[in-house]
């Protein structure tokens, strides 16, 4: 059994390619946008559901990503070798 593989990046094209390659769409959590774009997510088919997420465009998603000094940590494959849609947004200072 292989180890799961993760990568961390701040490259917009890499993030967008990975997300879209898995059918993902940039989104935010509804009700969290009071002072800004809100809590960022990627909405994948069969994911959290349309009720909790609102789709936004990549430009807004990346503007918030940059203003919050975030990095994108994602899993390229599960330990089983299967493809993965796991990701999380982390502070760049914590990303190493």
N, C-alpha and C positions, 0 to 999 in steps of 0.2 A: 504494500500500500504506500502510495506516495505521500509526502508531506503537502499540506496546503501551501500555496504560494501567494504572497501578497506583495504589492508594490505601492509606493507612495509617490504622488506626483502633484505638481501645481500647473502642469501644462494643459491649457484649455483644450487643445485638439486631441490630446491623448484621452482626457476625461470624456469628451464628447464622443469620440470614436468608440470607446469602451461601452458607454451607456447606450448609444444608438445601436451598437452591435448586439446588444442584449434586448433590444426593443424598448429601451428606457426613454423617458421623456422628462425634461426638467420640471420640477414642481416645488411647491411650498405647502406647508401644513396650514390648512384653513384656520383663520382666527388668530394667527400668530404674527400678522403683519402690521400691528398697530403703529410702530415707529419706523418700520423698515420693510424689506421684502418678506421677512418672516423666516421660519425655520425651513432650511433647504432640504430637499429630498430628490431622489430620482424615482419616478413612478414606472415600475416594471409590470408587464402583463401578469395578472394573477397576484399582484402585490397588495398593498394596504387597502386599496379601494378608492373609488372616485369620490366618495363622500368626505374623506378626511384630507384629500390632496387637491390642490388647484394647480393646473398646468400654467407655467410661465415660460417666457422665451429664454433662450440661452444667454442673450445679452444681459437680461436682468439677473439671471442665476449667477453668471460669472462676475457681475458688478458686485453683488453681495459677497460672493466667495472671496474676491480680492479685498473688499473693504473690511472684512472680518479676519483677514490674514490666515485663511484656511488652506489646508492641504487635503488631498483626496487619497485615502487609503483604500485600496480595493483588492479583492481576492481574485487571482487569475484562474485558480481551480481549487476545488475542494480536495481534502486529503484522499478521497476516493478516486480522484482524477477527473471527476465530472466538472463541467463548467459551473461557474458561480456568479451570482449577482450581488454578493455581499460587498458592502462598502461602508465607510464612515468618514465623516468630515472631522478633521483634527486641526488643532492649532499648529501653525507651521513651526513654532518654537518647540513643540512636543514631537514633531515628525522626525527630527534628527537629521 
